[in-house]
Amino acid sequence: MRPTQPPELAVTGLSDNHQGGVYGVVKRAIVIGNGCAGAENQCIGLVRSLGLFDGHLYYSVARPRGGIKRWLLRLPISLYKKLGHFISCICAGFSNKANESISRRSGIRDVFEVADAKKIAAMARRTFDKSGPLLVVASGRDTVSVASSIRRLAMEYVFVVQVQHPRSRLERFDLVITPRHDYFSLTPEGKRQIPFFLRPWVTPREPPGRNVFLTTGALHNVDSSTLRNASLEWTDEFASLTKPLVVVNIGGPTRNCLYGVDLAKELCGMLHSILWSCGSLRISFSRRTPKKVKEIITRELRSNPKVYIWDGKERNPHLGHLALADAFIITADSISMLSEACTTGKPVYVVGAERCTWKFSDFQKTLRERGAVRPLTGKEDMVEKWSYTPLNDNAEAAKRVIQDMAVRGWKIET
């Protein structure tokens, strides 16, 4: 753990409201991430929607890579850290020098990079009179113990939001924000898919309580301001592209959405079929995209003058694509990419939704019922447009945070 003291934000703490009462004014936030950009962007997106982006600090709870980490991935991070210390002591014979060497080799050293629940809680208590309440937003399994500990140690001074379902003991948080499909196991269809003897071990086991707010998709770091700025930044570079501009975002297989080269070949065939109606086609891969999938798509499409394939070396055009594309084609595995695209109100075509199972299939069903997405068939005219109500999860989640804070006599002032 880095021996760093959480810095104190210089912000106003208490102010009089227009009725003369005294409210706690929240002007600062802490984001606790797990080293995963997808999870951390959900926190930052919420903070941005609350108007606290310029007044937030970032802390990380991340497991180091390498060593025996791959065998201990499922352990709670507190046990993970204790086990690392135990192994180091046993193997090194309690020698400090050897202890350092063993822990480096084991890959368990420095589990907590920055976040320290006790220090953050102490800072919240110490600065409350001067700086007001502290908003804590965390996301990811490894952040659960840290965020819940902060609330336990400084309950009267903090408001703790856990993004993504923590799986158990939701009362540890002031608010849990999670997609509706996380409760798929409680639906009639979900119950039919779970053998009776396994149901006690499948979470969540209870319907959402008062401190749970359900979203349609995932929170993300894209809002109208972000899109406006991206449009200005990328307009000149995209000016020469023929319309309609169609963006293809390709993720990677997951446990509940399996695919490989078969889907890549199918996608290539459908893209060839619709190219006649595209002015320009721009393709991006994610970090999860398998190498063989990249190779097949690149080989099949790179020679077409209408097609541009981002190689990962130039600056990432993702925000420019969201801002300036006329339509999107997205693989079904990525809830985050679909959530972002469906925020724009532009046509979104999905590839591989029929391969999704469990809650992923429930999410796809929800988007189809909203009219936000359609399956890509290869018969489309990409000039065609349709309208739907864009996803607005970030703003709706922020509204719920504000409402729950108001119950405690706190308000956000930006």
N, C-alpha and C positions, 0 to 999 in steps of 0.2 A: 504494500500500500504506500502510495506516495504521501509523505508527511506534510500535506498541504492543508492549511486552514481555509475553509470556504470563505471567499471574499464577501464583504458586505456591500450590498447595493445601496447607494445613497439615494433614497427615495422618501417621499413624504409618507407618514404613517396614518394619522387620523385627520379627518376634516369634518366640518359641519355640513350636513345636507341642507337642502333648501327649506326644510321644515324646522330646522334648528336642532335636530337630533345629531348625535355623534355616531358616525359609521366608521368601521375599519376600512380603509381604502387600500385595495390590493394593487400595487404598482410593480411587483417583482414576481418572478417565477423561476423555478428550477426545473430543468428537464433532466431526467435520469434515463439514460439509454443503455442498450446492451451490446453496442458495437455493430448492430445491424441497421443499415440505412433505412430499410423499409419500416422497421419499428420506430426508429427515432424520428423519421419524417412525420409520423402520425402525431407524435408529441409536439413537434415544432409547428405543424399545421394547426393544432388546437390553440397553442399559445399565440400564433399569428392572428387567428380569428378572434381571440380575446383582446387583441391590441397590445399585447405585452411582449412582442418579439424583441423590441429594442431594450427591454428590461429583464432579459432572462439569462441565466447561466446554465452551462451544460456540464453534467457529470456522467461518468461512465462506470458501469459494472460489466466487466468483460472477462471471459475466461481466456487465458493465453492459448495459442495454437501449438500443435506439436506434442511430442512426448506421449504420455498415456491418456491425454485428454479425451481421445476418441472413445475410450472405454468407460469414461466417467461422465459422459455428456448428460445423462439423465439424472444425475445426483443433484439435490438442492445445493445451491452455491455455498451455503454455510458449511454443509458437510463436506463438500468438495475442498474447501479451504482447510478444514481441520484434518482431513485425510492427507492432504499434501504435506502439512506440517508433520504429521505422524510418520509418514513414509520418509521424509527427510531426516527426522531424528533417528529413526531406527537404522536406516541405511548408512547414515554418516556417523553413527556412534556418538551423537550429541556434540560433534565437533562443528564449531561455527563455520570454519573454512570449508569443510567438506559439505556441510549443510547447504551452503550457497551453491556448491558445485552440483550436488544431487538435485536440488530444486530446479536448477536450470535445465538439467537433463530430463527431469520428469515432466516438465511443461506445466507445473501447478503453481509456480511462483507468481506472486503478485496478482492474485485473482481479482481483488478490488483495485482498479487502476486509480480511481479518484474518489468515488462516492463513499462517504462514511456517514452512516445514519446518525451516530451520536454527535458528530461535529455539526452536521447540518441542523439537527434538532436544537442543539445548544445555540447555534447562531440565530435560529428563528426566535427562540425565547429571549435571548439577550437583546435583539434589535427590534423587538415588537413595538415598544413604546415610541421609538424613533422612526422606524421604517414600516410599521404596519404588518398585516398578515402576509404569510408566504404561501404562494401557490406551488405545489409540487405535482408535476406531471411525469409519469413513468410508463414505460411500455416494454413488454418482453418478460419471459419467465424469470430470468436472472435478476430482474429489478424488483420483484414482488416483495422479497424479504426486506430489502432496503427501504422501499417506499412505506411499507406497513410499519416498520420500526420507527421511521420518522414520525408517523402519525401517533404511534403509541407513546413516544417520548415527548411530543410537543403538540398534543391534540388541540389545545386551546389557541394555538398560534399558527397553525397550518391548515390548509385545505388540500387533501391528497386525492389526486385523480389517477386511477390505474386504467390505461388504455390496453385493450385486449383482455379477454377473460382470464382471471388468475386461477380458475378451476376450483378453488375451495375457499371457504371463510371470507366471503365478500364483505362481511361487516368490518374487516380491517381497514377499509377505505371509505372516504367520504363519498366517492362516486366512482363507479366502474362504467367505462364506455366501451361497448363491444358490438360487433355486427349481430344482427338478428339471427343469422344462420348458425351462430355458435350455440344456439338453443335447439338446433335441429334434432338432437337426440331425444327431446321431449315431445316432438310432434308424432302423430300417429304413424307417418311413414318412417321416421327415424326409429321408433320403437320396433317396427316390423323388421328393421334391418339388424337389430341387436339381439343376439340370442339371450333368452331370459336369464341364464346364469351369469351373463357378463354385465347385465344392467347396473348392478351395484358399483361397478368400477368405472363406468362411463360418466364423464362429467360434461356439463353441469347436471346435477340430479334434481334440482329444484327450479321452479320458474323464476324469472327475474324479480328481484325485490325492489323496494322503493329506491335504493341507492344504485340502481342499474339503469343506464340509458342505452337504448338499442338504436343502432344505425343500420342503414341499408348495406353500405359497403364499408371499406376501410377509410379511416381518416388519412389525409395526405397533406403534402406541403404545396398545394396548388390552389390559388384563389384568384379572384378577378385582378387584383393588383399584380400578382406574379405573372399572369397571362398578358396584361398590358405591357409590362416591362419587357417580357420575352418577345412580344410582337415588335416592339421598337428595336430591340437588339438584333433580331434575325430578319427583319423585313428586307434589308438591302441584299443579304445573302440569298434569300428566297425569291427575290424580285424577278429573276429570269425564268423561274419554273412555270411550266404550263399548267393551267388549272383543268380539271380538279386535281388538287394535291392529295394523294392518298398515302397515309402513313401505316406501315406494318410493324407492329411491336411483337417480338417473339420472345417468350419466356423460356421455361424449362419444365420438364416433367416433375410432378410431385407424387407423394404417396396416394393422393386421392384424385390425381389427374395424370395418368400414365400415358406417355406417347414417346415415339422415337423417330427413326428415319421414315417409317411408314407415313406418319402425319406430315413430315417435311416434304415427301414426294407428292402427297395429296395437295398440300398447300401450293406447291410450285405449279401443279396443273391448274388449280383454280386461279392463281395469279396470272398465268399465261392467258387464261380465258377472258379475264376482265381488263387486260392491259389496253385493249382497243378503246375503252371508255375512260381511261386514266390519262390525265395530262402528264403527271409525274408520279412516280412511286418511290417512296423512300423507306428503307428497311433498317430496323435496329434490332440488335440482339441484346439480351441481358446477360448478367454474369452467370446465370443458371443454364443458359442455352448449351446443350451438348455440342461438342466439337463436330461430330458427324452431321448434325442438323445444320450447323453453320456452313459446312463444306458443301452439302447438297444444294442448299438455297443459293449460295454464292455462285456455285458452278452453273446452275440452271438459269440464273437471272442477270448476272453481272454484265453480260454482253449487250443487253438491251439498252438503247440510249435513253429510254424513259426512266430507267431504274438507277437509284443511288443506294449503295449499301454502306452504312456507317461501319468503319473498321475498328472503332474503339480507340484510335490513336488521335484523331482530331478532337476538338472540343465537343462535348456531348450536346447534340441538338434536341434533346428530349423536350425541354420547355418550349423551344421554337416550334417543334412539331405540334405540341398541344395547342399553342396559340394560333398557328397559321394553317394547319391541315383542314381540308374540307371533309374528310372522312377517315375512319380508323379501321384497321383490321388487327385483331389482337387474339393471341392464343388464350384459351380458357383457363389456364393454370394460374394466371396472375390476377388476384383480386385487387391488388393495388393499382395496376395499370388500367384495369377496367373501371375502377372507381374514379380515377383521374379523368379518363376519357369521357365517361358518362356525366362528368361535371360540366363539360363544355356545351352540352346540348346538341352536339354534332352526331351524324350517323356513326354507329359502332357495329362492326360485324365481328362475330366471334368464330374462331376455328377450334374444333375439338371439344365442344361442350358435351357431346354425347359420350365422351370418355371420362367425364368427371363423375365421381361418386361422393356419397356422404354429404357433408355440408357444402361442398363445392357445387354439387348439382343443385342444391337448394338455392344458392346464390345466383346461379345462372337462371333458374326458373323465375326468381324475383325480378331480375333485370328484364327478362322477356315479357313478363306480365306488365311491367311499367312501360313497355314499348321502347326501352332505351337501346336494346340490342336486337340484332337479327343474325341467324346463322349464315355464314358465307357458303354459297353453293357453287360459285363460278359462273353463274348466269346473270349476275347483277350488271346494271348500268350505273357506274359510280357517279354519274351526274345526279342521279335521283337523291332527293333529300326527304327526311321525315322529321316530324317534331315530337318531342316528349318533354316532360318536366325534368330538368337536369337534377342529378343528385345534389343535395345541399347539406351533406352530413356534417361538415366542419362547422358551418354556421349554426345548425340546429344543436349540435353538441355544446358549442360555446354558450348558446342561450340557456341550456340546462345548467351549465356550471354557474352562470350568473344568477339564475333563480335559486339554486341551492345555497350559494354564498349569501344571498339576500336573507335567507331564513336565519342565518347567524348574525345578521346585521352588518354584513360586509358587502362592499361593492367595488367594482373595477373602474378605475379612472385612468384614462390614457391621455 
